């Protein structure tokens, strides 16, 4: 297989057009938006009634955990939310203890930078999902600059833990009403994404972007279903059959009926019965691959930490330098610059640049919004809490459209939280926030440029090797008449997963600066060969769908 000839290191152009373009909202945008309001409101209103709104920053820390894991099955969500609450408490405890032991701002900024790097790496390694490390870093960094004594720390942690427990209950509340909701949504998304790709395929290969999106959606659906536990119910087995059909459509788009895929996706809305696929394969054969993958031990966490070392260095260095620069300028809240730097770090330099632009634009518009609502918030503690609830809802409702739009509400929320202990001059808060935003974004991006991910090329080589190995295994089993259905299904699943990982790795590496040219030709050829092998495996398994087959969706209540 040919490869691209390496060229000298070079810088890539940073995108400008499209950075602020609005996208479509998430299908479940209202779930995190409503959840965070329900999680924040009771603790905050109780403190208002007790006349102790100055303690609301600690309950807010626990309540914000309700933002996480909305795409996870409830079995996995219970574990993830518990882990988020414990992680929040760990970072908060470290920050409060540090604040009680020293008032040296340089030391506190350093502690905040270290915590930000640890939080970033752990969230990336565990693939916790949005809002990832940003909320945890905001909580710990802000707490570093709140006056504390060691005797106060246990009480403040207890408040955060109680609010975190309430957030856990809020996150789990929909389980009795729609126990398979996350799995149904993930399966429907896979079917719709596959249908979109099949519509572009015709007699050719179709749109590569639509194909990559479909593979990613199918892989996400499998991850969701596999995370739902080791005892699949009848509903989950039916959902797995639908994801198998999506995989088959990806491997043979020319023989796929997109209308049927979309009909299945529509039938998954609500709590009605999952539609039957009515394919020639037996149920047991269809689910052998899923059963084999479910029995496989997960990859240990420590093995995912190594590749994240450059990201950790970027985050720690950028946050520390941003905080130091803010201190040098005399800004009273250097943690805002620290959090800004932490929030912009993405998988590569190009994405980091885009996030920095979005953060700056959103924050600048957000301070104007804060200046407009500050007079209302200053009417009393209840008005302050209500303004915070509105901003919480707006942030989660809008951030899915584009990060900058959500930041328009996040910024006034952060400014309002600083006023829980007492009202402050609006002009001073606005000025400090603007300076810290610009400092954090600029210094943070410079640190990202300085700490380049030189390992990106090696990660692509490993991903290419994984695809080649998975393709060879699938081809060998397809050619062997003695291959069992379980082996063929497992090989096909492994090859599809390797393809998703290769595309994600190549995309991340393509956005890095100052590195040798990536083997783009090898990536394209490897993808083409893998797609041909997947099609051959599907034919060998007898999985090609019949467009004339009935969808049996009449018993599913939409």
LUMKE-351340 format. One record per residue: x, y, z of N, C-alpha, C in turn; residue in three letters. Coordinates in steps of 0.2 Angstrom, whole numbers, plus 2048, in hexadecimal, padded with zeros to 3 digits. Layout:
! residues N
XYZXYZXYZALA/...
//
This chain:
! residues 558
8047FA800800800800804806800UNK/80380B7FC8078117FB806815801UNK/80B81A80280A81F80780C825805UNK/80A82A80980C831807813833809UNK/81783680581E83880681E83D80BUNK/82283C811822841816825848813UNK/82284D81682585481482785781AUNK/82B85D81982D86081F828863824UNK/82986482A82486782E82186D82CUNK/81B86E82D81887482A81287682FUNK/81087C82E80A87E83280487E82DUNK/7FE87D8307F887C82D7F488382EUNK/7F08858297EC88B82A7E688982FUNK/7E588E8337DF88E8377D9890834UNK/7D388C8367CD88E8337CA895836UNK/7C78988327C389E8347BC89E832UNK/7BA89C82C7B389C82A7B089582DUNK/7AA89682F7A78908327A888F83AUNK/7AC89383D7AE8918447A8893848UNK/7A489884679E89B84A798898847UNK/79889484279289283F78E88E843UNK/78788F84378388B848781884845UNK/78187F84977F879846778877849UNK/77687184876F86F84A77086D851UNK/76A86E85576B86C85C76B86585DUNK/76D86386376D85C865766859865UNK/76585386475E85086475B85086CUNK/76085087075E85087776085787BUNK/76085C87776386287A75F864881UNK/75986388175586588775686188DUNK/75985B88C75A857892760859897UNK/76685B89476B85E89976886589BUNK/76586989776386F89975E86F89FUNK/75986A89E75486A8A47578668AAUNK/75C8628A975F85E8AE7638638B3UNK/7678678B076B86C8B47668718B7UNK/7618738B575C8778B87598748BEUNK/75786E8BD75486A8C37598688C8UNK/7608678C67658668CB76786C8CFUNK/7678728CB76A8788CF76587B8D3UNK/75E87B8D175987F8D475887D8DCUNK/7568778DD7558758E575A8778E9UNK/7618758E87668778ED76787F8EEUNK/7668828E87678898E876188D8ECUNK/75B88B8EA75588E8ED75588C8F5UNK/7588878F77588858FE75D88A902UNK/76388B8FE768890901765897901UNK/7618998FC75E89F8FC7598A0902UNK/75589B90475089B90975489B910UNK/75A89891075E89891676289E917UNK/7628A29127668A891276E8A7912UNK/7708A190E77789F90E77889E906UNK/7778A39027788A28FB7808A28FAUNK/7838A58FF78B8A58FE78E89E8FDUNK/78A8998FF78C8928FF78A88E8F8UNK/7868928F478388F8EE78988D8E9UNK/78F8908E979488E8E47968878E5UNK/7958848EC79787D8ED7918798EBUNK/78B87A8EC7868768E97858768E2UNK/78787C8DF78787C8D878C8788D5UNK/7928778D87978728D679486B8D5UNK/7908698DA78D8628DA7888628D5UNK/7848678D477E8678D07808678C8UNK/78686A8C778886A8C078A8638BDUNK/78A85E8C178C8578BF7868548BBUNK/7808578BC77A8558B877B8568B1UNK/78085A8AF78185B8A77848558A4UNK/7868508A778A84B8A47868458A3UNK/78884189E78683A89D77F83989AUNK/77C83E89777583D89477583988EUNK/77A83788B77A83288677C82B888UNK/77D82A88E77F82389177881F893UNK/77881989277381489477381589CUNK/76E81489F76D8158A67718118ABUNK/77380B8A97788078AD77E80B8ADUNK/78180D8A77878108A67878178A9UNK/78181A8A87808218AB7818228B2UNK/77E81D8B677F81D8BD78681D8BFUNK/78A8198BC7928188BD79581F8BBUNK/7948218B57978278B379582D8B7UNK/78F82E8B978D8348BD7908338C4UNK/79182D8C779482D8CD79B82E8CDUNK/79F82C8C77A682E8C67A78368C5UNK/7A28398C27A38408C17A28448C8UNK/79D8428CC79C8458D27A38448D6UNK/7A583E8D67AB83C8DA7B18408D8UNK/7B28418D17B78458CE7B684C8D0UNK/7B084F8D07AF8568D27B18578D9UNK/7AF8528DD7B18538E47B88538E5UNK/7BC84E8E27C384E8E27C68548E0UNK/7C58578DB7C785E8D87C68638DDUNK/7BF8638E07BD8698E47C18688EBUNK/7C28628ED7C68618F47CD8638F3UNK/7D08628ED7D78648EC7D786C8ECUNK/7D286F8E97D28768E87D18798EFUNK/7CC8778F37CB87A8F97D08798FEUNK/7D38738FE7D98729037DF877901UNK/7E08788FA7E687C8F87E48838FAUNK/7DD8858F97DB88C8FB7DC88E902UNK/7DB8889067DC88990E7E3889910UNK/7E788790C7EE88690E7F388C90CUNK/7F18909077F58959047F089A901UNK/7F28A09017EF8A68FD7F48A88F7UNK/7F98A58F67FE8A68F17FA8A58EAUNK/7F98AA8E67F58A98E07F98A58DBUNK/8008A68DB8048A28D680389A8D7UNK/8038998DE8038928E07FC88F8DEUNK/7F78938DF7F08918DE7EF8908D6UNK/7F28958D27F18948CB7F488D8C9UNK/7FA88C8CC7FE8868CA7FA8808CCUNK/7F78808D27F387A8D47ED8798CFUNK/7EA87F8CD7E487F8C87E687C8C1UNK/7EC87E8BF7EE87B8B97EF8748B9UNK/7F28718BE7F386A8BF7ED8668BFUNK/7E88698C37E18668C37DE8668BDUNK/7DF86B8B97DC86C8B27DF8668AEUNK/7E58658AE7E88608A97E68598ABUNK/7E68588B27E38518B47DC8508B2UNK/7D88558B37D18548B17D08548A9UNK/7D48578A67D485789E7D585089CUNK/7DB84D89F7DD84689C7D884189FUNK/7D68418A57D183C8A77CB83C8A3UNK/7C88428A27C284289E7C3840897UNK/7C98418947CA83F88D7CB83888DUNK/7CF8358927D082E8927CA82A893UNK/7C582C8987BF8288997BA82A894UNK/7BB82F88F7B683188A7AF83388EUNK/7B08378937AA8398977A583C893UNK/7A784088E7A284488A7A184B88CUNK/79E84F88879C85688A799856891UNK/79A85B89579F8618947A685F896UNK/7A88598977AE8568987B285A89EUNK/7B885C89D7BB85F8A37BA8668A5UNK/7B68698A17B58718A17B28728A8UNK/7AC86F8A97A98708B07AD86E8B6UNK/7B08698B67B58678BB7BA86C8BCUNK/7BD86F8B77C28748B87C087A8BAUNK/7BA87C8B87B78828BA7B58828C2UNK/7B387C8C47B187B8CB7B887C8CFUNK/7BD8788CE7C38788D27C787E8D1UNK/7C78818CB7CB8878CB7C888D8CEUNK/7C188E8CE7BE8938D27BE8928D9UNK/7BE88C8DB7BF88B8E37C688C8E5UNK/7CB88C8E17D188E8E47D28958E6UNK/7CE89A8E47CE8A18E67C88A38EAUNK/7C589E8EE7C089F8F37C389F8FAUNK/7C48A48FE7C78A39057C489D908UNK/7C889990B7C689390F7CB892915UNK/7C888E9197CC88B91F7CB88491FUNK/7D08809217CF8799217C9876924UNK/7C787A92A7C187892D7BB878929UNK/7BB87D9247B587E9207B487991AUNK/7BA8769197BA8719137B586C913UNK/7B58689197B08629197A9864918UNK/7A786A91A7A086C91A79E86E912UNK/7A387190F7A28739087A286D904UNK/7A68689057A686290179F85F902UNK/79D85F90879685B90979185F905UNK/79186590578C86990178C8668F9UNK/7928668F77938648F079185D8EFUNK/7938598F47918528F378A8518F3UNK/7868548F877F8548F877C8568F1UNK/77E85C8EF77C85E8E877D8598E3UNK/7838568E37858518DE78184B8DEUNK/77F8498E477A8438E57748458E2UNK/77184B8E376B84D8E076C84D8D8UNK/7718508D67728508CE7728498CCUNK/7758448CF77583D8CD76E83A8CCUNK/76A83C8D176383A8D175F83D8CBUNK/7618448CA75E8478C47608448BEUNK/7668428BD76883F8B77658388B6UNK/7648348BB76182D8BB75982D8BBUNK/7568338BC74F8348BC74B8318B6UNK/74D8328B074982F8AA7498288AAUNK/74D8248AD74E81D8AC7488198ADUNK/74381A8B273D8168B27388188ADUNK/73981E8AA7348208A473681D89EUNK/73C81D89C73F81B896746818897UNK/74581189974B80E89B75180D896UNK/74E80D88F75380B88A754812885UNK/75281788875281E88475981F881UNK/75E81F88576582088176781B87CUNK/76581587D767810878762811872UNK/75C81387375881486D75A81A869UNK/75C81F86C75E825869765824865UNK/76982086877081F86476E81A85EUNK/76A81585F768811859765815854UNK/76081985675D81D85176282284DUNK/76682585176C82984D770825849UNK/77281F84A77581B84677281983FUNK/76B81884076781683A76681C836UNK/76582283976482883576B82A831UNK/77082983577782B83277982682CUNK/77782082D77881B82877481C822UNK/76D81E82376982081D76B82681AUNK/76E82B81D77183181A77782F815UNK/77B82A81878082881377E82480DUNK/77982080F77781B809774820804UNK/77082580676D82A80177382D7FCUNK/77982E7FF77E8317FB78282C7F7UNK/7818257F87858207F578481F7EEUNK/77D81D7ED77B81B7E677F8157E4UNK/7828157DE7868107DC78E8117DEUNK/78F8167E17968187E27988177EAUNK/79D81A7EC79F81A7F379B81F7F8UNK/7988247F57958297F979982E7FCUNK/79683280079A83880379E835808UNK/7A58368087A983480D7A7836814UNK/7A583D8157A384081B79D83C81EUNK/79883B81A79283881C79483181EUNK/79882D81B79A82781C79E826823UNK/7A382B8247A682B82B7A182D830UNK/79C83182F79883383479382D836UNK/79182983178D82383279181E836UNK/79781D83479B81883879C81A83FUNK/79D82084079E82384779782284BUNK/79282384878B82284B78A81B84DUNK/78C81784878B81084978F80D84FUNK/79580F84F79A80E85479781085BUNK/79581685B79281986178C815864UNK/78881385F78280F861784809864UNK/78980586178C7FF86478F80186BUNK/79280686C795808873790809878UNK/78B80C87678580D87A78280787CUNK/78080387777D7FC8797817F887DUNK/7887F887C78C7F388078D7F6887UNK/78C7FD88878D80088E7877FF893UNK/7827FC89077B7FB89377B7F5898UNK/7817F18987817EC89D7827E5899UNK/7837E089D7847D989A77E7D589AUNK/7787D789C7727D489B76D7D7897UNK/76E7D789076A7DA88C7627D888CUNK/75E7DD88C7577DB88C7547DA885UNK/74E7D888474B7D787D74C7DD879UNK/74A7E387C74B7E98797527EB876UNK/7577EA87B75D7EB8797607E6873UNK/75D7E087375F7DB86E75C7DE867UNK/7567E08687537E38617577E985FUNK/7597ED86375D7F38617647F185EUNK/7677EC86176D7E985E76C7E7857UNK/7667E38567657E184F7647E784AUNK/7617EC84C7617F28487687F5847UNK/76C7F584C7737F884A7777F3846UNK/7757ED8467787E88417767EA83AUNK/7707EC83976D7EE8337707F4830UNK/7727F98357757FF83377C7FD831UNK/7807F98347867F68327867F382BUNK/7817EF82A7817EC8237807F181EUNK/77B7F681F77A7FC81A7817FF819UNK/78580081E78B80481D790800818UNK/7907F98197947F58157917F480EUNK/78B7F580D7887F48067837F9805UNK/78580080578080580477B8057FEUNK/77E8027F877A8017F27747FD7F3UNK/7747F87F776E7F47F876A7F67FEUNK/76B7FC8007677FE806761802805UNK/75C80280875680680875680B80DUNK/75881180C759817811752818814UNK/74C817811746818813744813819UNK/74680D81874580881D74980A824UNK/75080C82375480E82875181482CUNK/74E81982974B81E82C74481C830UNK/74181882D73B81583073C812836UNK/74180E83674480B83D746810842UNK/74981584074B81A84474581E847UNK/74082084373A82384673781F84BUNK/73781884A73381484E736813855UNK/73C81585574081585C73E81B861UNK/73A82085E738825862734823868UNK/73482686D72F82487373181E876UNK/72C81A87872D81487C72A80E878UNK/72880E87272480986F72980386DUNK/7267FE86B72A7F886972F7F9864UNK/7357F686473A7F785F7387F3859UNK/7397F68537377F284D73B7EC84CUNK/7387E784873C7E184773F7E2840UNK/7457DF83F7497E08397477DB834UNK/7457D58367427D08327477CE82CUNK/74E7CD82F7537CB82A7547C382AUNK/7577C08257587B982575D7B682BUNK/7617BA82D7657B88337617B6839UNK/7637B183D7607B08437627B5848UNK/75E7B684D75F7BB8537667B9856UNK/7677B385776D7B185B7747B3857UNK/7737B28507797B384C77A7BB84CUNK/7757BF84B7767C684B7797C9851UNK/7787C685777A7C985D7817C5860UNK/7837C185C78A7BD85E78F7C285FUNK/7907C785A7957CC85A7957D0860UNK/78F7D386278E7D786878F7D386EUNK/78D7CD86E78E7C98747967C8875UNK/79A7C78707A17C68707A47CC873UNK/7A27D28707A57D88727A37DA879UNK/79D7D887B79B7DA88279F7D6887UNK/7A27D08857A67CC88A7AD7CE88AUNK/7AF7D28857B67D48857B87D988AUNK/7BD7D888E7BF7DD8937C17E4890UNK/7BE7E98937C07F08917C77F2891UNK/7C97F688D7D07F888D7D27FC893UNK/7D77FA8977D97FE89D7DA80589CUNK/7D88098A17D88108A17E08138A0UNK/7E480F8A37EB8128A37EE81289CUNK/7EB80D8977EE80C8917EC81288CUNK/7E681688E7E481C88B7E782288DUNK/7EB8228927EE8288957F482B891UNK/7F882688F7FE82788C7FE82C886UNK/7F982B8817F882F87B7F683687DUNK/7F38378837F183D8857F6842888UNK/7FC84088880184488C80284B889UNK/80284B88280385287F7FD857881UNK/7F78548827F18588837F285A88BUNK/7F485588F7F58578967FA85D897UNK/80085C893805862894802868891UNK/7FF86888B7FC86E8897F787188EUNK/7F386D8917EE8708967F187389CUNK/7F686F89F7F98728A57FD8788A4UNK/80187889E80587E89D80188489BUNK/7FC8838967F88888947F488B89AUNK/7F188789E7ED88A8A47F188E8A9UNK/7F788B8AA7FC88E8AF7FE8958ACUNK/8008958A680289B8A37FD8A18A2UNK/7F789E8A17F18A38A07F08A68A7UNK/7F08A28AC7EF8A48B37F48A98B5UNK/7FA8A88B48008AC8B57FF8B38B2UNK/7FD8B28AB7FD8B98A87F78BD8AAUNK/7F28BA8AD7EC8BD8B07EE8C18B6UNK/7F28BD8BA7F58C08C07F98C68BFUNK/7FE8C58BA8028CB8B87FE8D18B6UNK/7F88D08B37F48D68B17F08D98B6UNK/7F18D58BC7ED8D88C27E68D68C2UNK/7E48D18BE7DC8CF8BF7DB8CB8C5UNK/7D68CD8C87D48CA8CF7D28C28CEUNK/7D08C08C97CE8B98C87D18B58C3UNK/7D78B38C47DB8B08BF7D98A98BDUNK/7D48A68C17D28A08BF7CD8A08B9UNK/7CB8A68B77C78A78B17CB8A68ABUNK/7D18A88AB7D68A78A67D88A08A5UNK/7D989D8AB7DB8968AB7D58928A8UNK/7CF8938AA7CA88F8A77C98908A0UNK/7CA89689E7C98988967CF893893UNK/7D58938957DA88F8927D8888892UNK/7D58858987D487E8987CE87D893UNK/7C98818927C488088E7C587F887UNK/7CA8828847CC88287D7CF87C87BUNK/7D287887F7D687387D7D286D87AUNK/7D386C8737D08668707D586186DUNK/7D285D8697D78578677DD859863UNK/7DD85F8607E286285C7E286985CUNK/7E886C8587E88738587E3877855UNK/7E187484F7DB87784B7D587884FUNK/7D38728527CD8738567CE87785CUNK/7D487785F7D587C8657D4883862UNK/7D788585D7D688B85A7CE88D859UNK/7CB8898567C488A8557C088B85CUNK/7C28878617BF8888687C188E86BUNK/7C789086A7C989786D7C589C86AUNK/7C489C8637C08A28607B98A2863UNK/7B689C8637AF89B8667AF89D86DUNK/7B489C8717B489E8787B48A5879UNK/7B98A98757B98B08757B38B3873UNK/7B08B186D7AA8B486B7A48B3870UNK/7A38AD87279E8AC87779F8B087DUNK/7A58B08807A68B48867A58BB886UNK/7A78BE8807A68C587F79F8C787EUNK/79B8C387B7948C487B7908C3881UNK/7938BE8857908BC88B7918C1891UNK/7978C58917978CA8957928D0894UNK/7918D188E78C8D688C7858D488FUNK/7838CD88E77D8CB89177D8CB899UNK/7838CA89C7838CB8A37828D28A5UNK/7858D78A27848DE8A377C8DF8A3UNK/7798DC89E7728DD89D76D8DA8A3UNK/76F8D48A576B8D18AA76D8D28B1UNK/7738D58B27768D78B97718DB8BDUNK/76E8E08BB7698E48BF7638DF8C1UNK/7618DB8BD75C8D68BF75E8D18C5UNK/7648CE8C47678CA8C97688CD8CFUNK/7698D48D076B8D78D67658D98DAUNK/75F8D78D77598D98DB7588D58E1UNK/75B8CF8E275B8CB8E875E8C48E6UNK/75F8C08EC7628BA8EB75D8B58E6UNK/7578B68E77538B18E37538B38DCUNK/7548BA8DA7558BC8D375B8B98D0UNK/7608B98D57678B78D37678B08D1UNK/7648AC8D57638A58D475F8A38CDUNK/75A8A78CC7568A68C67598A88C0UNK/75D8AD8C07628AF8BB7678A98B9UNK/7698A68BE76E8A18BD76B89B8BAUNK/7648998BC7618948B975F8958B2UNK/75E89B8B075C89D8A976389C8A5UNK/76889E8A876F89D8A47718968A3UNK/7708928A977188B8A876D8888A3UNK/7678898A276388689D765889896UNK/76688F89576889288F76F88F88DUNK/77388E89177A88B88F77988488CUNK/77688089077587988D771879887UNK/76C87D88776787D88176B87F87AUNK/77088487B77388787577A884873UNK/77D88187878487F87778587A872UNK/77F87687178087186B780874864UNK/77D87A86477D87E85D78488085BUNK/78888386078F88585F791887866UNK/79788586879A88786E79A88E870UNK/79B89286B79A89986D79489C86FUNK/78E89986C78889B86E786898875UNK/78889387778789187E78B895883UNK/79189788179589B8857928A2886UNK/78E8A488278A8AA8837868AA88AUNK/7848A488C7808A38927858A1897UNK/78A89D89678F89B89B7928A089EUNK/7948A589A7988AB89D7948AF8A2UNK/78E8B18A178A8B48A77898B08ADUNK/7888A98AB7878A48B178D8A58B5UNK/7938A48B27998A48B679A8AB8BAUNK/7988B08B77988B78BB7938B78C0UNK/78D8B48BF7888B58C478A8B08CAUNK/78E8AB8C97908A68CF7958AA8D3UNK/7998AE8D179D8B28D579A8B78DAUNK/7938B88D87908BD8DC78B8BA8E2UNK/78C8B38E27888B08E878A8B28EFUNK/7918B38F07938B68F77918BD8F7UNK/7908C18F278E8C88F278E8CB8ECUNK/78A8D18EA78A8D48E47918D88E3UNK/7938D88DD7998DC8DB7988E08D5UNK/79D8E58D579C8EA8CF79C8E78C8UNK/7968E88C47968E58BE79B8E68B9UNK/79E8ED8B97A38EF8B57A98EB8B6UNK/7AB8EA8BD7B18E78BE7B18DF8BCUNK/7AB8DC8BD7AB8D58BB7AB8D48B3UNK/7A88D98B07A88D98A97AF8DA8A6UNK/7B38DF8A97BA8E08A77BE8DA8A8UNK/7BE8D78AE7C28D28B07C18CC8ABUNK/7BA8CB8AA7B98C58A67BB8C689FUNK/7BB8CC89C7BD8CD8957C58CC895UNK/7C88CF89A7D08CE89A7D28C789AUNK/7CF8C389F7D18BC8A07CF8B889AUNK/7C98B98977C88B58917CD8B688CUNK/7CF8BC88A7D48BE8857DA8BB887UNK/7DC8BC88D7E38B988F7E38B188FUNK/7DD8AE8927DD8A78927DD8A488BUNK/7D98A78867D98A48807E08A587CUNK/7E38AB87D7E98AC8797EF8A887CUNK/7F08A88827F58A48857F489D885UNK/7EE89B8857EC8948857EE89187EUNK/7EC8958797ED8938727F5893870UNK/7F8898873800898872803892875UNK/80189087B80388987E80288387AUNK/7FC8838777FA87E8727FE87D86CUNK/80088386980588386480C881866UNK/80E88386C81488186E81587A870UNK/81087787281087087480C86C86FUNK/81086A86980D86686480C85F865UNK/80785C86380685586480A85185EUNK/81085085F81584D85A81384585AUNK/80F84385E80D83C85E80883A859UNK/80583F8577FF83F85380083A84DUNK/80683B84980783684480882F846UNK/80B82E84C80B82784E805824850UNK/8008288527F98258547F682384DUNK/7F78278487F48258417F781F83FUNK/7FD81E84080181883D7FE812841UNK/7FD8138487FA80D84C7F380C84AUNK/7EF8118487E88108467E880C83FUNK/7EC80E83B7ED80B8347EE803835UNK/7F380283A7F57FB83B7EF7F783EUNK/7EB7FA8427E57F78457E07F5840UNK/7DF7FA83B7DA7F98367DD7F3831UNK/7E37F382F7E67EE82B7E57E782FUNK/7E67E78357E67E18397DF7DE839UNK/7DA7E383A7D37E183B7D07DF834UNK/7D37E282F7D07E18287D37DA826UNK/7D97D88277DC7D28267D87CC829UNK/7D67CD8307D37C88337CC7C7830UNK/7C87CD82F7C27CC82C7C27C9825UNK/7C77CA8217C77C781A7C97C081BUNK/7CD7BE8207CF7B78217C97B3823UNK/7C57B68287BF7B282A7BA7B2825UNK/7B97B78217B47B781B7B67B1816UNK/7BC7B08157BE7AB8107BE7A4813UNK/7BE7A38197BE79D81C7B779A81DUNK/7B579581A7AE79281A7AC790821UNK/7B278E8257B078C82C7AF791831UNK/7B079782F7AF79D8347A879D837UNK/7A879E83E7A179E84179E7A5841UNK/7987A58417947AC8417977B1847UNK/7997AE84C79B7B28527A27B5850UNK/7A67B184C7AD7B484A7AC7B9845UNK/7A87B88407A67BD83A7A47C383DUNK/79F7C384279C7C98447A17CD848UNK/7A57C984C7AA7CD8507AF7D084CUNK/7B17CD8477B67D08427B37D683EUNK/7AD7D583C7AA7DB8397A97E183EUNK/7A77E08447A77E58497AD7E884BUNK/7B37E484B7B97E684D7BC7EB847UNK/7BB7E98417BD7ED83B7B97F483BUNK/7B37F483C7AF7FA83C7B17FF841UNK/7B37FC8477B580084D7BC80384BUNK/7C17FF8487C78018467C7807841UNK/7C280683C7C180C8377BF81283BUNK/7BB8128407B88188437BE81B847UNK/7C281784A7C881984E7CD81C849UNK/7CE8198437D381C83E7D182383CUNK/7CA82483A7C882A8387C983083DUNK/7C782E8437C88338497CF83584AUNK/7D383084A7DA83184B7DD835845UNK/7DC83483F7DE8378397DC83F83AUNK/7D584083B7D284683C7D684A841UNK/7D78478477DA84B84C7E284D84AUNK/7E58488477EC8498457EC84F840UNK/7E784F83B7E88548367E785B838UNK/7E585C83E7E48638417EA865845UNK/7EF8618457F58638497FA867845UNK/7FE86B84880386F84580A86C846UNK/80F86E84181686D842817865843UNK/81586183E81685A83E817858837UNK/81A85283681B84F82F81584E82CUNK/81484E82680E84C82280B846824UNK/80584582480183F82680083B820UNK/8008348217FF83081B7F882F819UNK/7F68358167EF8368147ED83080FUNK/7F182F80A7F082A8057EF823808UNK/7F382280D7F281B8107EB81B814UNK/7EA8208177E382081B7DD81F816UNK/7DD8228117D882280C7D881B809UNK/7DD8188077DE8118047DC80C80AUNK/7DE80D8107DC8088157D4808816UNK/7D180E8167CA80F8177C680B811UNK/7C980C80B7C68098057C6802805UNK/7CC7FF8077CD7F88087C87F580DUNK/7C87F98137C47F68187BD7F6817UNK/7BA7FB8137B37FB8117B27F580CUNK/7B67F48087B57EE8037B57E7807UNK/7B97E780C7B97E18107B37E0814UNK/7B07E68177AA7E681B7A47E3816UNK/7A47E681079F7E480B7A07DC80AUNK/7A67DA8097A77D38087A47CE80EUNK/7A67D18147A47CD81A79C7CD81BUNK/7997D38197927D381978F7CE814UNK/7927CD80E78F7C88097907C180CUNK/7967C080F7987BA8127937B8817UNK/7907BD81B78C7BB8207857BB81EUNK/7837BD81877C7BC8157787C2818UNK/77B7C881A7787CD81D7757D2819UNK/7767D28127747D780E76C7D880EUNK/76A7DE8107627DF81175E7DF80AUNK/7587DD80B7547DD80574F7E3806UNK/7507E880174C7EE8027447ED802UNK/7427E77FF73B7E67FF7387E3806UNK/73D7E180A73A7DE8117367E3815UNK/7317E081872D7E581C7317E7822UNK/72F7ED8247337F082A7307EE831UNK/7297EC8317267EA8377267EF83CUNK/7257F583A7247FB83F71D7FD841UNK/7187F983F7127FB8407107FA848UNK/7147F684B7137F58527177F9857UNK/71B7FE85471F80385871B809858UNK/71A80B85E71781285F71C81785FUNK/71B81C85A72082185972082685EUNK/
//
